[in-house]
């Protein structure tokens, strides 16, 4: 799967039923040796997405349960 295939999808936590953001507004943590994605890092935006504030949400790649047509479903507390 390529990044462009998952870019633009909404990220939803099925544990809480909450929307976390849209892939494309996130950073990726990549393993330097293998080139595989280790985690997604979602910044906390304020002011209508113009300013980053506060802590980021780091989602381990193993927390991803399903990648659908419109969204990526994760499960984490």
N, C-alpha and C positions, 0 to 999 in steps of 0.2 A: 504494500500500500504506500502510495506517495503522499507527501504533505498536501499537495494540491487537491487530493481526493478527500481529505478530512478538513481542510481549511474552510471556514465559514459555518461550521456546524456548531450548534448550541451545546454547551456542556451542562449536564443535569446530574445532580447527586440524588440517586434513588433512595439513599438512606434517609435523607431529610426532605426529599421532594423539592429541592431548591435549585434555582438556576444560578450557575457560577460565572457564566460569561460565554463568549463566542471564540472559538479557536481562530486565531488570526490576530486577536488582541492579547495573545499569550506569548510567552517565551518558552523555548524548549531547552531542556538540559540533555546534552548528548554525551554518550560515553565516548571518550577520545580514542580508545583502542578499537572498539567494534563499530562505531558510527551509529549505534542504535539509540533510540530515544529512551532516556531514563525517567524523565518526568516532564510534566507540563507545569509552568509557573504562570499563575494568573495574577496580574497586578490589581491592586485595589484602586479603582479610579473614582475621583470626585469631580465635581463641576462639569457634568455632562460628558465625561470621558476625556477631559482635557488635562487633568492633573493627577499624577500618581500620589497616593497617600497611604500611610499605614502599612500593615503587613501584607505580604503576598500569600496566596494559597498555592501550595506545592502539591501536585497530584502525581503520585507514583504511577508509572505506566501499568503496573500490575493491578491497580485499583480500577482500571477501565474494564467494564463488564461487557459492553456491547457498543459497536459503532454502527449506527443506523443511517438511513438516508438523510435525515435532518438533524440528528443529534448524536452526541456521545454520552452514554450513560456510565456513570462511575458509582462506586460504592465505597464511602469512607465516612468516618465520624467527624 
